[in-house]
Amino acid sequence: MRIYIYRGGERLVGKSGVGQAMGHQRESLRRVGIEPTDHWTADTGAVHINTVLPDSAAAAVWARIRGKKVVWYGHSTMEDFRNSFKGSNLLAPLFRRWITFCYGLGDVVITPSEYSRQLLKGYGLRRPVYALSNGVDTDKFSPDSAMREAFRSRYGLREDEKVVISVGHTIARKGLPEFLELARQMPDVRFFWFGWTDPRLVPAAIRQVMEEAPANVTFPGFVEPERLREAYCGADVFAFLSHEETEGIVVLEALACGIPVVVRDIPVYQDWLTDGVHVRKARDTAGFRAAVEGILSGTLPDLTAAGRAVAQARSLEAVGDRLREIYRAAQILPAPTPVPVSAVAPIPAPVPAKRYRL
């Protein structure tokens, strides 16, 4: 049996977490012996849909007409749609109604975290909703001293120069204004923001703060995964100031690369990232500055080993195993055949202990 990963809209989301998630699904399936495909085949058992564009809804309806199962990935919520692109706050209630309709076309809905699962259940969805991490390729994303050297050489950084990075769309929800304010308060540290958003979608206020960014900030734009790996391995802190997430693949990538991570203290991290154990959490710019300065000065304990363990628990193999379980629950895959009793070797009877007369 094959799983069809529907590619409608991939060109639009390819540079986002949704695009990464689609690639992760393909690789997770391969690693557990299930073949993905990018088109309908005679042995297609189900289709994965990852976007909420109109063509995705049409694909789901077509699949159901053909008697195929639909697995809809709930990457989007009304909450993370807000404070993103032009007009997103005004459209957020309509967006909620639309995604609820779309997800309702699935036989099952998979969303990246327990937090987002609860949000979607609160929308009134009547389909089974599972929480399953998007996962991270821990073979590719791992500590690497050569990557560190490559990153520092690429940007002309001294070995003793302190570097803080973040990754994401250049939008308010990702915490870009606060990141730039943090850089302004720490002029002796270099700050890098990796990521790009079509300027036509970016509100004027965000374009303005980017134009007024302090001199210690660099915007490399969107970079390929190899260059991003260099940045994770070469920087000293990963600061993710996002106000709302359904998971945050970049957080998993940073943890996997062994870089100290500081995230905003928001609900999505409550059940899998503990402050002072796996990451540092902060509620405002002052808290982020305190955490970053503590990490850079070495006055805060190193949490990177525990953070990497979190990423390893969400490896693509682990995600594939859990996805196979969800398929079985949704009757996409048959349940494993039980081993007949006759095929089980009998347990030998215990040998009576010898008794000796003293």
N, C-alpha and C positions, 0 to 999 in steps of 0.2 A: 504494500500500500504506500502511496505517496501523499504528501501534504502540499497543496498549492499555496504558495506565498503570493498573494495578490499584490501586484506592483503598481496599481493605479495610484497616481500622486507621488510616486517615489522621487521623481525629479524635483518636486516642490519641497519634500521633507528630507531629502538625502543628506543635507548638512545639519540636521537636527537630531535630537535623541530618538525620535521615531524612526528615522532612517537607519540609525545604528541598531535599534531594536530589531528591525527587519533582518539585518545581517546576522545578528545574534541568533535569531530563530532558526535561520537556515543552518548555521553551524551547530547549534545545540541538537537539532534533529539528526544531523549526520553523525554526531558523536555517540548517539544512542541507537544507531542502526536504522533510522527512519529517513527515507529519501525525500528531500524537498524538491519542488518543481516550480517553475515560473509560468506554467500554463496548464490548462485542463488536460488530463490524460485519462485513459480508460480505467486505470486503477487509482484515481484520485479519491481519497476517502473524505477529505475535508479541505476547506479553504481558510487561510488566515487572512483577516482584514485588519489593517493597522491605521487607516486614515478615516476621516469622517466627511470626505468629499462626496458629492452626489453620485459619482461613478461607483464609489464603494457600496453605497446603498443598492444601486442597480445590480452590482456583482453578487451581493448577498441574496437578493430576491431571485436572481437567475440560479444560484446554487441551490436554493431551497426548492425551486421548481424541478430541478434535476434530481432531487432527493439526496443532496449532499449536505453534510454537516457544515455549519458556519461557526468558526472560532473568531470572535471579535475582540481585538485588543483595545482595552479602554485606557489609552495613553492620556486622553484629554478629559478635563473636568471644567466646569464653569469657573471654579476657583482659580485654576491656573491659566485660564483664558483671560481673566481680568489683568489690567495693567501690563498688557503686552504690546499690541499693535494699535495703530490709529483706530479709534472707535470701538475698541474691544470692551470697554466698560459699558457702553450703551447697548452693545449687542449681546452681552453676557447672558441675560435671561433667555433670549431666543436661542442662543448657542446651547444652553442646557436642554431645552426642549428638543432641539435637533439631535444632539448626541444621545439623548435618551431614546429617541425613535430609532436611531441607527443601531445602538447596542441591543435594543430589543429585537432586532432582526437576527441576532446570533443565537445559536443553540446554547452556547456558553460565552461568558465574558471573562477575559483575563486582564487583570490590572496589576501594576507593578508592586503595590504595597497594601498592607492592611488598612492604612489610612485612606488611600484612594478607594479601596473596596467599600469602606463604610460610607464614603461620599456617594458612590454610585448606588449603593443600596438605598440611600436616603432619597434618591431621585425617583424611587418607586419601580425600579427594574424588577421584573418577575423571572428573569433568567438566572441560572446559577452564576454567581460571580466569584472567581477565584483570585487570590492574591499570589502572584508569582513574579519574582524579580526578573528584570530584563537581563540580568547576568553580566559578567565581564570575562573577557578572555585572559585568564591569569597566566597563560603561556606567553602572551605578547606583552601584557602589562605587568611588569615586575621590576624590581630594583636593578639598575644597570649603570655601573660607573662610566662606561664608554658613552652611554647616552647623556650622562651629565656633562661630560667634557664636550660633546658635540653641541649641546644646547648653549653652553657658555661661550664656546668659540663662535657659534653662529651669530650671537648678539653682542660679541665683544665684551663679555663680562669677566671681571677678575674673579679668581677663585674665592677670595674673601668677601666679595660683594654679595649682599643679601638680596634675595629675590622672592617676591610673592606673586603668585599667579592665580587667575580665575579663568573659567571657560563658560561660554554661553552666548545666547543671543544678546545683542546690544539693546536691551529693553529694561524698563524700570523694574519689572517683576524679578529679574535676575539680580537686582541689587547693584546695578552699575553706578548710580549716583553716589551711593554710600562707599563703594569701592574706590571711586575717585576721591572722595573726601578723606578716606583712610590714607590714600597715597599722599594727599596734600599735608596730612598731619605727620607723615613719616618721610621727609624729603631725602633722607640718607639711604632709603631702601628703594630698589627698582621694582616696579609693578608692571605686570603684563596681563592684558585681557585678550584671550584667544576666542574668536568667534566673530560672526558677521550676520547682519540682517539687512535686507534690502532697504536702502535709505527711504524709499517711497512709503514704507510701512512704519517707519520710526517717527514717533511724535517729535514735534519741534523742540520741546523741552529737553529731550534726550540728546538730540543732535547738538544742542547748545552746550550741554555739560561736557560732551565729548570734545567739542571745539575748544573749550576752556580748561581741558585736562591739564594737570601740572606736568612739568617737564620730565618728571621721573616715571611717567606712564608711557607704555608702548602698546599699540594696537596692531598685532601682526595679522589680524583678520582670521578667516577660516584657513586652517592648515590640515594637511593629511594626517592620518593616525600616527605615522612614524614620527613626524615632527612634534605631535602632541605628546608622544611618549618621551621624547627628549626633554620637553618642558617639565613633565611630571618628575622625571628623574633628576633634572638639573636645578630645579627651584628648591627653596628652603621651606616654603609654606604654600599650601593650597587653601585659599580663602574663598568660600562659596557663600555669598551673602543673599542668596535667593530667598524671596519671601514666601514662595509657594512652589511645591514640587509634588509629582506623583511618585518619584523615587530619586532620580538624579544619577544617570549613568556615569557622568563625569566624577561624581564622588566615589563611586566604586573603582573607577580607573585610577584615581589618585591614591586611594587606599591600597590598591594592588601594587602600585609602584613604590610604596613605602615612604611617601611624603607626609609630613604632619598636616593634618586637616583641621580647619576651623569652619564650622557651619553655623547658620542661624538656628536658633532654638525654636523650631517650628514642629507641628505635630507629626509630620511624615517620618521623622527620625526617631520618635519616642520608643518604638518597640524593637529597634535593631542597632541604634547607635547611642551609646551611653557617654555622657559628658565625663571627662576625666578617665575614661577607660579605653574607648576606641578613638574618640575625637575630642576637640574642644568645642563648646557651644557658646554662642554669644547672642544677646538680644538687641544690641544697638552698636553704633560705631565705636563708642568708648569700650565696650566689651570686646569687640573684634581687635581693637588696638592693643588692649591688655593681653589678650591671648597670643597675638602675633609677636608682640615684644617679648613675652615670656618664652615662646618657642625659640625665637632668634637668639636670645641671650643665654639659653640653656637653663634658665631657672625653673622651667616646668618639666616634669618627667616626660620621657619619650614614650609615646603610645603607638608607634608605628607597627610594632609586631602584632599587637592586638587588632589594629585596624586592618592589617593585611589578612589576618585570619577571617575577618568578616567578609572580605572580598573573595577569599578562597571558598567560603561556604556558599557563595553565589557564582561559582564557576559555571561555564557553559555546560559542562557535563552534569552538574547538579541540577541545573535548570532543565536540561533534556530529560533527566530521570523523572522530575516532577511533572513535566509536560506529558510524558507518557502515561502517568497516573491519571491526569485529567482526561486524556483521551479515553481511557478505559471507563472512567466514571460517566463520560458522555456517550459511551458506546460507539466511539470512533474506532477504537481498537478493541478486539475481544479480550476478555479477562484471561489471564494466564491459565493454561490447562493444568488442572491439579494432577499430581503424580499418583497413579493407581496404587492402591495399598499393596497389590501383588508385586509391584516393582520396587517396593521398599525392602531393603534387606532386614530380615527379622533381627530383633535384639536378642543376643544370646542369653540363655538363662544363667543366673548367677551360679558360680561354682561354690558348693558348700565348703566352708572353712574346715580344715582338718583339725581334729581334736587330739591332743597329746596328753597322755597320762604322765604326771610327774612322779 
